[in-house]
Amino acid sequence: MHHLSALDLSVDKLIAAAAAGGANHVCLFTQQPADSGMVPVVIDDARIQQVRQQLDDAGLSVLGITSFPILRGVDPADYGPGLDRGAALGAICANARIGDLPLESAADKFARFGGLCAARGILPCIEFTGFGKVDALAQALAIISRAGCGALTLDPLHITRTGTLWEQIEALAPHLIGYVQICDGPLEASEDDYMAEAGRDRMLPGEGSFPLNRLLAIAPPAMPVSLEMPRQRLVKAGSNPFDVARDLVVRSRAWLEANAGTEN
């Protein structure tokens, strides 16, 4: 379960909710995103050992760490501390998003980010985003090719909202798929809807119309799936954030087991 799904929970409560719902992995914030307001759940150096112990006690591991946007004016070296924290927690992937940069500059920055990740045994991944940005996948692939490292984070929300063709996703080589996230939603939405979905409100698998089975069909065997489904509407309506997070895992696992038997 991704911490974006439960920003109202502290890290220890997120771990407890994930374990209570039957999750195997969590995705955590180990770096304050450079392009957003304060995320209240970033893990700092002082808490690494405590969080590692909580993960071990709960039988969970860290699949991904976030967020590492590649932007103008941002030196990838600044992400070293967040990557160090991720490595100390045993993270497998580090998730990056690409800002409005020329291809050469983006590839250079991502290559440096990838080098930092490789030194820590972490796979650098690009999550392509953007409303109606039909070239987002091609851009991400070009950056990975030029940088000589990395893979893709595949999120059905961003695949759908960028207008990427599912045939393009299905044509990807397996080694380019580093990290799969899952959520659901309507096929059509406005740009404002997309912004709300991205950070606050999404649907559980099976509640919307995203072709999730097509995504799961191309994921390499036994690849873990990250559950990224913030549901702030329920919390605002008075539901207990812990119960919302646990329910997300329980219901998503049931859907995944019925459709693919995939880990999460």
N, C-alpha and C positions, 0 to 999 in steps of 0.2 A: 504494500500500500504506500502510495506517495503522500508525503506530508501536506502537499497542496490540497489533498482531499479532506484535511482536517486541521486547518490552520488555527482553529479555536483550542486545540489540544496542545499541551506541552509535549516535549519529546518523550518523556517517560510515559505519559498517558497514551500517546500515539502508539508506542511499542506495545503497551498493554492491550489496547483496543485491537491492534493488528493480530496479536497472538490469540486474543479471545475469539476473534472471528475465524481463525484458522489459516492466517497468512503464513508464508514462509520467509518473506523478505519485506523490507521497507526501503523507501527512497527518502533521503534527508537533505536538508539545506545545511551545507557546511561553509558557505560563502554568501555574504550579503550581495544580492544581484546589483550590478552596477547601473542598471537601467530602470530601477523601480524604487518605490518607497520601502520603508523598513519592513522586512519580514520578521515577525516576532519569534521565530522558532529556529534561528540560526544557531548551530552548535559552536561554542567557542572552545578554545584550548583547555580551559579549566575543567570542562565536563566530559572530555573524551573518554577517560577511563571509566567514569560512572556510566556513560551511555553504552560503552562496550560491554560492561558487566550486565547491564539491563538487557541488552540484546542476547547475550549468552544465556542468561537465566530464562529468557522467553523462548529460546531456541530459534531466533531469527538472525538473518544476515542482512547486509546492506547491498542492494542491487545497484542503485544509482545515487549519485550526489549531484546537486544543482545549487545555484544556477551560475553559469559561466558565459555570459554574453560576450561575443567578439564584436567590439565597437570601435569607432573612431576615438582616439584619445585614451584608450585603455591598453595598458601594457599587459600581455598575458602573464608576465612574471608576477604581477600583483595577485594572481590566483594561486600562487604557490602555497600559502597557508591553508586555503580551503581544500586544496588537493592533499596536503599533508594530513589534515584532519580526516579526509575521506579514506586515505590509505590506512591510517591508524584504526579505522572502523572496519576495514576489509572490503571497501567498495570495489565493485567490478567496473562500473561505467561512470563517466563524468559527462554531464549533458551541457552542450553549448548551443547557443542560438547566434545566428549571423545578423549583424546590423547592416545598415545601408553603406556598404563599402564596395569599392572597385574589386574585381575578382582577384587581382594580384595581391592587393593589400589584405583581403580576407584570407586568402590561402597562406600568405606569409604569417599572419597572426595565428591562424589555426595550426600551422605547422609547429610554431613555437609552443602553443598550448599542448599540442600532441606530444612534443618532446618532454614537457613537464609531466604529462600523464604517464608516458612510457617509463620514465625514471621511477615512478611510484607503482608500476604494475597495474595501471588503470587504463581502460579503453576510452579514448575521446570520441564522443558521438555528437553529430549535428542534428538538432531538431528543427526541421524547416517549417516556417510559419508564414502568415501573411494573408489577409483577406483578398481573394481573387488573384493572388500572385502565382500564376500558373507556371512560372519559370523557377519556382522555389526549389523543387526537387533537382532540376538540372543544375542550378547554381550550387546546391549542396554537393552533388556528385562531382562537379568540376573542382570545387575546393578540395575535396578529399583526394581527387586524382593529382592535383598540383601539389598538395601538401605531402602526399605520399604516406598518409596515415589516416586512421579514423574510419567510422562507420556511421550509420544513420539511426536516429531515434524515430520510430514510426508511431505516430499518434493519429488515430482515425479522425479526430476533430480537425487537425491541421491538414491532413490529406484531403478531407472533404471541402473545407473552407478555402483552401488555396485553389481548388479546382483541378487538382492533380488527378489524372486518369488512373483508375485502379489497375488497368492493364500495365501501366508503367511500374506500379508497385510490384505487381506479380512477375515482372520481367527482371527484377533486381537479383543480382548474384547473392547467394546466401551469406558470403563473407561481408557484404555491405550492410547487413541487418545486425545492428549491435544491441538493440534495445527496443522492446515493443511495449507501448502503453495502450490502455483500453478505456473506452468510455462510449457513450452513445448519444444520439441527438437526431434532430430532423435533418433531412437532406438539404432543405433550403433555409437560409437565415440571412439577416442583414448584417452589416459590419458591426453595428452596435450590439446585436445579439451575439456575434462572435466574440467580442471583447468580454461580454458578461460570461459567456460559456467558458472562456479560457481560464479565468481566475476565480469564478464564483459558483457557477451553476451548470452542471452537466447531468446527463441521464445515466442510469445503470444499464449494463448490457441487456438488450432485449426490450428496453423501453422506447427506443428510437428506431431509426431507419438506416443507420450506418451498416454497410455490408461487412460486419465484423468477422464472419466466417472466411471471407476472402483474405483478410489480414492474417488470421490464425493459420490459414492453410499454407502461407508462405513462410511463416516463422520456422526457423530450424527446430528440429525435434528437441523437446525438453527445455526450450528457452523459457525462462521465467517471464511473466507478464506483470507489468506495473499497473496497479489500479489507480488511475488519476481522474477522480470524479468529485470535485468540490460540489457540495450541495448546501450552500449557504441559505437557500430558501427554507430549508427544514429547520436549521438552527434559529433563523430569525423568527420562525413561527412558534418557537418554544421547545423544540425537541432537544434532548440532551446530546451535546456534541459527541460524547463517548459512544452513546447508543447509535448515533448516525454513522459513525466510523465503523463500528463493529458490524452493523447491518450491511454496510457497503461490502465488506469482505465476505460475509456469509452468503449474500445473494449473488455476488459476482462469482465466487467459487462455485456455487451451484450451477450457474449458467455456463461457466467454463468447463466444468466436468461433464455437463450434458452435451456440450458442443465440441470440445476438443481434448478434455483431460489435461489441460495445460496447467503448469504450476503458476503461483502468483506470490 
